[in-house]
Amino acid sequence: MTVASLEKALSQAKPFTLFLTDGRQIAVSHPEFLWLVPPHKSELVISHENRGGTELLRVNQIVSIRWRDKQVA
């Protein structure tokens, strides 16, 4: 995934799931829980609202994004 496509996805303000190269899936209820790290925006900080804590991912670890119709609690 490119930084430009990720920025476009984050601008949609809908819940989605990130699919990673290692097979993990990360559910995100709102893009406000993600931040692209400047200056190159090649890393992404994820705040895990349900379990607490944060995680740092490289954008190139994201294979795809799937939007969810309804927010999953």
N, CA, C and O atoms as a GROMACS GRO file, in nm:
protein
  292
    1MET      N    1   0.085  -0.117   0.000
    1MET     CA    2   0.000   0.000   0.000
    1MET      C    3   0.090   0.123   0.000
    1MET      O    4   0.193   0.126   0.066
    2THR      N    5   0.048   0.223  -0.075
    2THR     CA    6   0.125   0.348  -0.080
    2THR      C    7   0.073   0.445   0.026
    2THR      O    8  -0.039   0.432   0.075
    3VAL      N    9   0.156   0.542   0.060
    3VAL     CA   10   0.115   0.645   0.156
    3VAL      C   11  -0.005   0.722   0.102
    3VAL      O   12  -0.098   0.752   0.177
    4ALA      N   13  -0.005   0.753  -0.027
    4ALA     CA   14  -0.116   0.828  -0.087
    4ALA      C   15  -0.247   0.751  -0.075
    4ALA      O   16  -0.350   0.811  -0.043
    5SER      N   17  -0.247   0.619  -0.101
    5SER     CA   18  -0.371   0.543  -0.089
    5SER      C   19  -0.416   0.530   0.056
    5SER      O   20  -0.535   0.527   0.084
    6LEU      N   21  -0.320   0.523   0.148
    6LEU     CA   22  -0.358   0.518   0.288
    6LEU      C   23  -0.417   0.650   0.333
    6LEU      O   24  -0.517   0.652   0.406
    7GLU      N   25  -0.359   0.762   0.291
    7GLU     CA   26  -0.414   0.893   0.326
    7GLU      C   27  -0.556   0.909   0.270
    7GLU      O   28  -0.643   0.965   0.337
    8LYS      N   29  -0.577   0.862   0.151
    8LYS     CA   30  -0.712   0.868   0.091
    8LYS      C   31  -0.810   0.786   0.174
    8LYS      O   32  -0.923   0.830   0.198
    9ALA      N   33  -0.768   0.668   0.216
    9ALA     CA   34  -0.854   0.582   0.297
    9ALA      C   35  -0.887   0.647   0.432
    9ALA      O   36  -1.001   0.641   0.478
   10LEU      N   37  -0.788   0.710   0.493
   10LEU     CA   38  -0.809   0.772   0.623
   10LEU      C   39  -0.903   0.892   0.614
   10LEU      O   40  -0.970   0.926   0.712
   11SER      N   41  -0.909   0.955   0.500
   11SER     CA   42  -0.996   1.072   0.484
   11SER      C   43  -1.144   1.035   0.476
   11SER      O   44  -1.229   1.124   0.482
   12GLN      N   45  -1.176   0.907   0.462
   12GLN     CA   46  -1.315   0.865   0.447
   12GLN      C   47  -1.391   0.855   0.580
   12GLN      O   48  -1.513   0.846   0.580
   13ALA      N   49  -1.321   0.856   0.692
   13ALA     CA   50  -1.382   0.859   0.825
   13ALA      C   51  -1.487   0.750   0.847
   13ALA      O   52  -1.593   0.776   0.903
   14LYS      N   53  -1.456   0.629   0.803
   14LYS     CA   54  -1.543   0.514   0.826
   14LYS      C   55  -1.463   0.405   0.895
   14LYS      O   56  -1.341   0.400   0.878
   15PRO      N   57  -1.528   0.316   0.972
   15PRO     CA   58  -1.455   0.204   1.033
   15PRO      C   59  -1.402   0.109   0.925
   15PRO      O   60  -1.465   0.088   0.822
   16PHE      N   61  -1.284   0.053   0.951
   16PHE     CA   62  -1.223  -0.037   0.854
   16PHE      C   63  -1.132  -0.137   0.923
   16PHE      O   64  -1.106  -0.126   1.043
   17THR      N   65  -1.085  -0.233   0.847
   17THR     CA   66  -0.989  -0.332   0.895
   17THR      C   67  -0.866  -0.327   0.807
   17THR      O   68  -0.876  -0.326   0.684
   18LEU      N   69  -0.748  -0.324   0.871
   18LEU     CA   70  -0.621  -0.330   0.800
   18LEU      C   71  -0.578  -0.475   0.792
   18LEU      O   72  -0.584  -0.547   0.893
   19PHE      N   73  -0.534  -0.520   0.676
   19PHE     CA   74  -0.480  -0.655   0.658
   19PHE      C   75  -0.330  -0.641   0.637
   19PHE      O   76  -0.285  -0.569   0.548
   20LEU      N   77  -0.253  -0.710   0.720
   20LEU     CA   78  -0.107  -0.694   0.721
   20LEU      C   79  -0.037  -0.811   0.653
   20LEU      O   80  -0.095  -0.918   0.634
   21THR      N   81   0.089  -0.789   0.617
   21THR     CA   82   0.168  -0.891   0.548
   21THR      C   83   0.190  -1.017   0.633
   21THR      O   84   0.211  -1.125   0.578
   22ASP      N   85   0.184  -1.004   0.765
   22ASP     CA   86   0.205  -1.121   0.852
   22ASP      C   87   0.075  -1.196   0.880
   22ASP      O   88   0.073  -1.288   0.961
   23GLY      N   89  -0.034  -1.157   0.812
   23GLY     CA   90  -0.162  -1.227   0.828
   23GLY      C   91  -0.253  -1.166   0.934
   23GLY      O   92  -0.370  -1.204   0.944
   24ARG      N   93  -0.202  -1.072   1.013
   24ARG     CA   94  -0.286  -1.010   1.115
   24ARG      C   95  -0.388  -0.918   1.052
   24ARG      O   96  -0.370  -0.867   0.942
   25GLN      N   97  -0.497  -0.897   1.127
   25GLN     CA   98  -0.599  -0.801   1.090
   25GLN      C   99  -0.617  -0.706   1.207
   25GLN      O  100  -0.628  -0.749   1.322
   26ILE      N  101  -0.620  -0.577   1.179
   26ILE     CA  102  -0.638  -0.478   1.284
   26ILE      C  103  -0.764  -0.398   1.253
   26ILE      O  104  -0.771  -0.327   1.153
   27ALA      N  105  -0.864  -0.412   1.341
   27ALA     CA  106  -0.990  -0.338   1.326
   27ALA      C  107  -0.971  -0.197   1.379
   27ALA      O  108  -0.918  -0.178   1.489
   28VAL      N  109  -1.014  -0.099   1.302
   28VAL     CA  110  -1.002   0.042   1.339
   28VAL      C  111  -1.142   0.102   1.332
   28VAL      O  112  -1.205   0.104   1.226
   29SER      N  113  -1.192   0.150   1.447
   29SER     CA  114  -1.329   0.203   1.450
   29SER      C  115  -1.340   0.341   1.389
   29SER      O  116  -1.449   0.381   1.346
   30HIS      N  117  -1.229   0.416   1.385
   30HIS     CA  118  -1.230   0.549   1.326
   30HIS      C  119  -1.086   0.590   1.294
   30HIS      O  120  -0.995   0.560   1.371
   31PRO      N  121  -1.064   0.658   1.181
   31PRO     CA  122  -0.928   0.698   1.144
   31PRO      C  123  -0.858   0.787   1.246
   31PRO      O  124  -0.736   0.803   1.239
   32GLU      N  125  -0.931   0.847   1.340
   32GLU     CA  126  -0.867   0.929   1.443
   32GLU      C  127  -0.774   0.848   1.532
   32GLU      O  128  -0.694   0.905   1.606
   33PHE      N  129  -0.784   0.714   1.526
   33PHE     CA  130  -0.698   0.628   1.606
   33PHE      C  131  -0.567   0.593   1.534
   33PHE      O  132  -0.489   0.512   1.584
   34LEU      N  133  -0.543   0.655   1.417
   34LEU     CA  134  -0.422   0.630   1.339
   34LEU      C  135  -0.352   0.762   1.309
   34LEU      O  136  -0.417   0.864   1.287
   35TRP      N  137  -0.219   0.758   1.307
   35TRP     CA  138  -0.140   0.875   1.271
   35TRP      C  139  -0.025   0.832   1.183
   35TRP      O  140   0.047   0.739   1.216
   36LEU      N  141  -0.008   0.900   1.070
   36LEU     CA  142   0.110   0.879   0.987
   36LEU      C  143   0.223   0.962   1.046
   36LEU      O  144   0.206   1.081   1.075
   37VAL      N  145   0.339   0.901   1.062
   37VAL     CA  146   0.453   0.966   1.128
   37VAL      C  147   0.531   1.049   1.025
   37VAL      O  148   0.579   0.995   0.925
   38PRO      N  149   0.545   1.181   1.050
   38PRO     CA  150   0.625   1.264   0.961
   38PRO      C  151   0.773   1.232   0.978
   38PRO      O  152   0.807   1.170   1.079
   39PRO      N  153   0.864   1.268   0.891
   39PRO     CA  154   0.839   1.349   0.772
   39PRO      C  155   0.803   1.267   0.649
   39PRO      O  156   0.742   1.320   0.556
   40HIS      N  157   0.839   1.139   0.644
   40HIS     CA  158   0.818   1.060   0.523
   40HIS      C  159   0.685   0.986   0.523
   40HIS      O  160   0.643   0.934   0.419
   41LYS      N  161   0.621   0.980   0.637
   41LYS     CA  162   0.492   0.911   0.652
   41LYS      C  163   0.501   0.762   0.614
   41LYS      O  164   0.404   0.704   0.566
   42SER      N  165   0.618   0.703   0.635
   42SER     CA  166   0.634   0.562   0.602
   42SER      C  167   0.596   0.472   0.719
   42SER      O  168   0.593   0.350   0.706
   43GLU      N  169   0.566   0.534   0.834
   43GLU     CA  170   0.524   0.458   0.952
   43GLU      C  171   0.389   0.509   0.999
   43GLU      O  172   0.352   0.624   0.977
   44LEU      N  173   0.317   0.420   1.064
   44LEU     CA  174   0.182   0.448   1.109
   44LEU      C  175   0.171   0.411   1.256
   44LEU      O  176   0.207   0.300   1.295
   45VAL      N  177   0.122   0.502   1.338
   45VAL     CA  178   0.097   0.473   1.480
   45VAL      C  179  -0.051   0.440   1.494
   45VAL      O  180  -0.138   0.513   1.447
   46ILE      N  181  -0.078   0.328   1.560
   46ILE     CA  182  -0.216   0.285   1.583
   46ILE      C  183  -0.241   0.286   1.733
   46ILE      O  184  -0.165   0.226   1.809
   47SER      N  185  -0.347   0.352   1.775
   47SER     CA  186  -0.390   0.351   1.915
   47SER      C  187  -0.499   0.246   1.927
   47SER      O  188  -0.604   0.257   1.863
   48HIS      N  189  -0.475   0.144   2.010
   48HIS     CA  190  -0.572   0.035   2.026
   48HIS      C  191  -0.671   0.073   2.135
   48HIS      O  192  -0.642   0.065   2.254
   49GLU      N  193  -0.790   0.116   2.092
   49GLU     CA  194  -0.889   0.165   2.186
   49GLU      C  195  -0.944   0.057   2.278
   49GLU      O  196  -0.971   0.085   2.395
   50ASN      N  197  -0.962  -0.064   2.229
   50ASN     CA  198  -1.024  -0.169   2.311
   50ASN      C  199  -0.926  -0.232   2.410
   50ASN      O  200  -0.962  -0.258   2.525
   51ARG      N  201  -0.805  -0.256   2.366
   51ARG     CA  202  -0.709  -0.325   2.453
   51ARG      C  203  -0.605  -0.232   2.512
   51ARG      O  204  -0.525  -0.274   2.595
   52GLY      N  205  -0.606  -0.106   2.470
   52GLY     CA  206  -0.509  -0.009   2.521
   52GLY      C  207  -0.375  -0.023   2.451
   52GLY      O  208  -0.351  -0.121   2.380
   53GLY      N  209  -0.291   0.074   2.470
   53GLY     CA  210  -0.158   0.072   2.411
   53GLY      C  211  -0.154   0.123   2.268
   53GLY      O  212  -0.258   0.156   2.210
   54THR      N  213  -0.035   0.128   2.214
   54THR     CA  214  -0.014   0.173   2.077
   54THR      C  215   0.076   0.075   2.004
   54THR      O  216   0.142  -0.008   2.066
   55GLU      N  217   0.077   0.087   1.874
   55GLU     CA  218   0.159  -0.001   1.791
   55GLU      C  219   0.214   0.083   1.676
   55GLU      O  220   0.146   0.172   1.625
   56LEU      N  221   0.337   0.055   1.636
   56LEU     CA  222   0.400   0.124   1.525
   56LEU      C  223   0.416   0.025   1.410
   56LEU      O  224   0.477  -0.080   1.427
   57LEU      N  225   0.360   0.060   1.294
   57LEU     CA  226   0.370  -0.025   1.175
   57LEU      C  227   0.434   0.054   1.063
   57LEU      O  228   0.424   0.176   1.059
   58ARG      N  229   0.498  -0.016   0.973
   58ARG     CA  230   0.543   0.046   0.849
   58ARG      C  231   0.428   0.037   0.749
   58ARG      O  232   0.358  -0.064   0.743
   59VAL      N  233   0.409   0.141   0.672
   59VAL     CA  234   0.299   0.142   0.575
   59VAL      C  235   0.312   0.025   0.478
   59VAL      O  236   0.211  -0.029   0.433
   60ASN      N  237   0.435  -0.015   0.444
   60ASN     CA  238   0.452  -0.126   0.350
   60ASN      C  239   0.414  -0.262   0.410
   60ASN      O  240   0.418  -0.363   0.339
   61GLN      N  241   0.376  -0.266   0.538
   61GLN     CA  242   0.325  -0.390   0.599
   61GLN      C  243   0.175  -0.407   0.574
   61GLN      O  244   0.119  -0.513   0.601
   62ILE      N  245   0.110  -0.303   0.523
   62ILE     CA  246  -0.034  -0.308   0.500
   62ILE      C  247  -0.059  -0.360   0.359
   62ILE      O  248  -0.013  -0.302   0.260
   63VAL      N  249  -0.132  -0.470   0.351
   63VAL     CA  250  -0.164  -0.531   0.223
   63VAL      C  251  -0.290  -0.470   0.164
   63VAL      O  252  -0.296  -0.439   0.046
   64SER      N  253  -0.393  -0.454   0.248
   64SER     CA  254  -0.519  -0.400   0.200
   64SER      C  255  -0.602  -0.345   0.316
   64SER      O  256  -0.571  -0.366   0.434
   65ILE      N  257  -0.707  -0.274   0.278
   65ILE     CA  258  -0.803  -0.218   0.373
   65ILE      C  259  -0.942  -0.261   0.330
   65ILE      O  260  -0.974  -0.259   0.211
   66ARG      N  261  -1.024  -0.300   0.428
   66ARG     CA  262  -1.165  -0.330   0.399
   66ARG      C  263  -1.252  -0.246   0.491
   66ARG      O  264  -1.237  -0.250   0.613
   67TRP      N  265  -1.341  -0.169   0.432
   67TRP     CA  266  -1.433  -0.087   0.512
   67TRP      C  267  -1.545  -0.174   0.566
   67TRP      O  268  -1.589  -0.269   0.502
   68ARG      N  269  -1.589  -0.139   0.687
   68ARG     CA  270  -1.699  -0.211   0.751
   68ARG      C  271  -1.824  -0.125   0.746
   68ARG      O  272  -1.817  -0.003   0.765
   69ASP      N  273  -1.938  -0.189   0.722
   69ASP     CA  274  -2.064  -0.115   0.715
   69ASP      C  275  -2.106  -0.064   0.851
   69ASP      O  276  -2.160   0.046   0.863
   70LYS      N  277  -2.083  -0.145   0.952
   70LYS     CA  278  -2.122  -0.106   1.088
   70LYS      C  279  -2.003  -0.118   1.179
   70LYS      O  280  -1.915  -0.202   1.159
   71GLN      N  281  -2.000  -0.031   1.279
   71GLN     CA  282  -1.891  -0.033   1.376
   71GLN      C  283  -1.904  -0.157   1.464
   71GLN      O  284  -2.012  -0.187   1.515
   72VAL      N  285  -1.795  -0.228   1.480
   72VAL     CA  286  -1.793  -0.347   1.565
   72VAL      C  287  -1.739  -0.308   1.701
   72VAL      O  288  -1.632  -0.248   1.710
   73ALA      N  289  -1.813  -0.340   1.807
   73ALA     CA  290  -1.771  -0.303   1.943
   73ALA      C  291  -1.669  -0.400   1.997
   73ALA      O  292  -1.623  -0.384   2.110
   0.00000   0.00000   0.00000
